Amino acid sequence: MTQQHNPVSVAVVGLGPMGAALTRTLLDAGLQVTVWNRTAEAAKVLGSLGASVARTPAEAIDGVDLVLVCLRDHAAVREVLDGARTVTAVVNFSSATPDQARATAEWARAVGFDNYVTAAIMVPVPLIGDRESLILYSGNEAAYRRHHATLDHLAGAGDFLGTDHGLAPSFDVGMLEVFFAGLTSFVHAAAVMKHSGVAAQKFLPYALSALSIVPASLEGVARDIDTSTYSGDEDRVAMDLAALEHIVEAGRAAGLDTSLAESMRNLGARTVDAGDGDLGWSSVFEHL
């Protein structure tokens, strides 16, 4: 006779768009999911899809195998979970800065959440459950390893970064900075192009051409930063500064906000003023 295994039971606390997406994905995977939300409507919708609806956070997390928390911020997490207790793993998907995550981890330790993990979701709501998606984790490694099979339903890639709870938010902030800086620079460049009568879609292939060399450039920059060696063999900040001045001037001529371009120009200028103009652009790291 084949032994029957009960599906893993999960509680999801917080049913905003992301929390609801986590819940639907787990339900689709055949897991038993209990949900709680401040307002009843979202919980009712997920209840109609098969989730059990709890009246309180404490009721939601009582006796389940894994607790997922997805609230507005870490202050809300501490407020909602205050008074609730569980010996099972708690994975906090709520957004935070690295220091906020560390503070919540200290709070969790103090109130008895011993198996606590900090997570950072690196994809938008529609991509939850996609095999190409990425979620980052840090904190209690044993708890993460114990439940990674369940967490893997949420994203194809789940990287554990280390026991410092600030690591997942650090990577989150860093990746978002690279993303938004790139996106915003394209928007600004497209505005400059529009001033010259060029449509954004006509400019796009040229922007993509510029981006194609970024991966190799980043490899060199990362190596330079980690070794504190900033050779000026391939580029020099003093020469780069001239190009940055042109970006600022072109933006001003188009009547645009040039603060992003000015921040890059000013960083280069500080580096030159400090006597490092003959070093490569990666040397600006020392003058941030």
C-alpha positions in Angstrom: 0.0 0.0 0.0 1.4 3.4 -1.0 2.0 5.8 1.9 0.1 9.0 1.5 1.9 12.2 2.5 0.0 15.3 3.6 0.9 18.4 1.6 3.0 21.1 3.2 1.0 23.6 5.1 1.9 27.3 4.7 0.5 30.5 6.3 0.7 33.7 4.3 0.3 36.9 6.4 -0.4 39.9 4.3 -2.4 39.8 1.0 -1.4 42.8 -1.0 -0.7 42.1 -4.7 2.6 40.2 -3.9 1.2 38.3 -1.0 -1.8 37.2 -3.0 0.5 36.1 -5.9 2.5 34.0 -3.4 -0.7 32.4 -2.1 -2.0 31.6 -5.6 1.3 30.0 -6.6 1.4 27.8 -3.5 -2.3 26.8 -4.0 -1.5 25.9 -7.6 1.3 23.7 -6.3 -1.1 21.8 -4.2 -0.1 23.1 -0.8 -2.4 23.8 2.1 -2.5 27.5 2.6 -3.9 29.6 5.4 -4.2 33.3 4.9 -4.7 36.4 7.0 -5.1 40.0 5.9 -6.1 43.3 7.7 -9.0 43.7 5.3 -11.3 40.7 4.6 -12.0 41.2 0.9 -8.6 39.9 -0.3 -8.8 36.9 2.1 -12.2 36.1 0.8 -11.0 36.0 -2.8 -8.2 33.6 -1.9 -10.6 31.6 0.3 -12.7 31.0 -2.8 -9.6 29.5 -4.5 -9.0 27.0 -1.7 -7.1 28.9 1.0 -8.3 28.7 4.6 -9.0 32.2 6.1 -7.8 32.9 9.6 -9.3 35.6 11.9 -5.9 36.6 13.4 -2.2 36.3 12.5 -1.8 34.0 15.5 -4.5 31.7 14.2 -3.0 31.7 10.8 0.5 30.6 11.8 -0.6 28.1 14.5 0.6 24.6 13.6 1.7 25.3 10.0 5.0 24.1 8.5 6.1 27.4 7.1 5.1 31.1 7.6 5.4 33.7 4.8 5.0 37.3 5.7 4.5 40.0 3.0 3.5 43.3 4.5 4.0 47.0 3.7 7.2 47.3 5.7 9.1 45.9 8.6 7.3 48.1 11.1 4.1 46.5 10.0 5.6 43.1 10.4 6.5 43.7 14.0 3.1 45.2 14.7 1.2 42.3 13.1 3.3 39.5 14.5 3.5 41.0 18.0 2.0 38.4 20.3 2.0 35.6 17.7 4.5 32.8 18.3 5.6 29.8 16.3 8.6 27.4 16.4 8.4 26.9 12.6 10.3 28.9 10.0 9.2 32.5 9.3 10.3 34.0 6.0 9.8 37.8 5.8 9.3 39.0 2.2 8.5 42.6 3.2 10.7 45.3 1.7 13.4 46.9 3.8 16.8 48.5 3.9 19.6 46.3 5.1 19.7 48.0 8.6 15.9 47.7 8.9 16.1 44.0 8.1 18.8 43.5 10.7 16.7 45.3 13.3 13.7 43.1 12.6 15.9 40.0 12.9 17.0 41.2 16.3 13.4 41.7 17.3 12.4 38.3 16.0 15.2 36.7 18.0 14.1 38.6 21.1 10.5 37.5 20.9 11.2 33.9 20.1 11.0 33.6 16.3 14.2 31.5 16.2 13.9 30.1 12.7 13.7 33.5 10.9 14.7 34.2 7.3 14.8 37.6 5.4 13.9 37.5 1.7 13.9 39.9 -1.2 11.7 39.3 -4.2 13.5 40.4 -7.4 10.6 40.2 -9.8 7.3 41.9 -10.3 4.0 40.3 -9.2 3.2 38.6 -12.6 6.5 36.7 -12.5 5.9 35.0 -9.2 6.2 31.2 -9.9 8.1 31.7 -13.1 11.1 29.5 -13.5 13.3 32.4 -14.6 12.4 34.5 -11.5 14.8 35.2 -8.6 14.2 35.5 -4.9 17.1 36.2 -2.5 17.4 34.9 1.1 19.6 35.5 4.1 19.5 34.8 7.8 18.8 31.4 9.3 20.4 29.0 6.8 19.0 25.8 8.4 15.5 27.1 8.2 16.0 28.1 4.6 17.5 24.7 3.6 14.7 22.9 5.4 12.0 24.6 3.4 13.7 25.4 0.1 11.6 22.8 -1.8 8.5 24.8 -0.8 10.1 28.2 -1.5 11.2 26.9 -4.9 7.6 27.0 -6.0 7.8 30.8 -5.8 10.7 31.3 -8.2 13.0 29.2 -10.3 16.1 30.6 -8.6 16.4 31.0 -4.8 19.8 32.2 -3.7 20.9 32.0 -0.1 23.4 34.8 0.4 24.6 34.3 4.0 23.6 34.5 7.7 23.6 38.3 7.8 19.9 39.3 7.5 21.0 42.5 5.8 22.4 40.7 2.8 19.2 40.0 0.9 18.0 43.7 1.2 21.5 44.8 0.2 21.5 42.9 -3.0 17.9 44.0 -3.6 18.8 47.7 -3.2 22.0 47.2 -5.3 20.2 45.5 -8.2 17.4 48.0 -8.2 19.9 50.9 -8.3 21.5 49.4 -11.4 18.1 48.8 -13.0 16.6 52.2 -12.3 19.7 54.1 -13.1 19.9 52.4 -16.4 16.2 52.9 -17.1 16.3 56.6 -16.1 19.4 57.3 -18.1 17.6 55.9 -21.2 14.6 58.1 -20.5 16.8 61.2 -20.1 18.7 60.3 -23.3 15.4 59.8 -25.1 14.4 63.3 -24.0 17.6 64.7 -25.4 17.0 62.8 -28.7 13.4 64.1 -28.9 14.8 67.7 -28.7 16.7 66.8 -31.9 13.6 65.4 -33.5 14.5 61.7 -33.0 11.9 59.3 -31.7 12.8 57.0 -28.8 12.2 53.9 -30.9 14.6 55.1 -33.5 17.2 55.7 -30.8 16.5 52.4 -29.0 18.8 50.1 -31.1 21.7 52.5 -30.5 21.0 52.5 -26.8 21.0 48.7 -26.8 24.3 48.7 -28.7 25.8 50.8 -25.9 24.4 48.4 -23.3 25.9 45.4 -25.0 29.3 46.4 -23.8 28.2 46.9 -20.2 28.5 43.3 -18.9 32.2 43.1 -19.8 32.8 46.6 -18.4 31.1 45.6 -15.1 33.4 42.6 -14.8 36.4 44.9 -15.1 35.0 47.4 -12.6 34.1 44.7 -10.0 37.7 43.3 -10.3 39.2 46.8 -9.9 37.1 47.6 -6.9 37.9 44.3 -5.1 41.6 44.7 -5.8 41.7 48.5 -5.4 43.6 48.8 -8.6 42.3 51.3 -11.1 44.5 51.2 -14.2 44.0 54.0 -16.7 45.1 51.8 -19.6 41.7 51.7 -21.3 40.1 54.9 -20.1 40.9 57.8 -17.8 38.5 59.8 -15.6 39.9 63.1 -17.0 38.9 62.1 -20.5 35.6 60.7 -19.4 34.8 63.9 -17.7 34.6 65.7 -21.0 31.9 63.3 -22.2 30.0 63.8 -19.0 30.1 67.6 -19.5 28.6 67.1 -22.9 25.8 65.1 -21.5 25.0 67.8 -19.0 25.2 70.6 -21.6 23.0 68.7 -24.0 20.4 68.1 -21.3 20.4 71.8 -20.4 20.1 72.8 -24.0 17.0 70.6 -24.2 15.5 72.3 -21.1 15.7 69.1 -19.1 16.4 68.2 -15.5 20.1 67.3 -15.6 20.5 66.2 -11.9 21.3 62.6 -12.9 23.9 63.7 -15.4 25.3 66.2 -13.0 25.8 63.6 -10.3 27.9 61.6 -12.6 29.8 64.6 -13.8 30.4 65.8 -10.2 31.7 62.4 -9.2 34.2 62.5 -12.0 35.2 66.1 -11.2 35.8 65.2 -7.6 38.0 62.3 -8.7 40.1 64.5 -11.0 40.4 67.2 -8.3 41.7 64.6 -5.9 44.5 63.8 -8.3 43.1 60.6 -9.8 42.3 61.9 -13.2 44.7 59.5 -14.9 43.1 56.4 -13.4 40.2 54.4 -14.9 36.5 55.3 -14.2 36.2 52.6 -11.6 38.4 54.7 -9.4 35.4 57.0 -8.7 34.5 54.2 -6.2 37.1 55.8 -3.8 35.4 59.2 -4.0 31.8 58.3 -3.4 
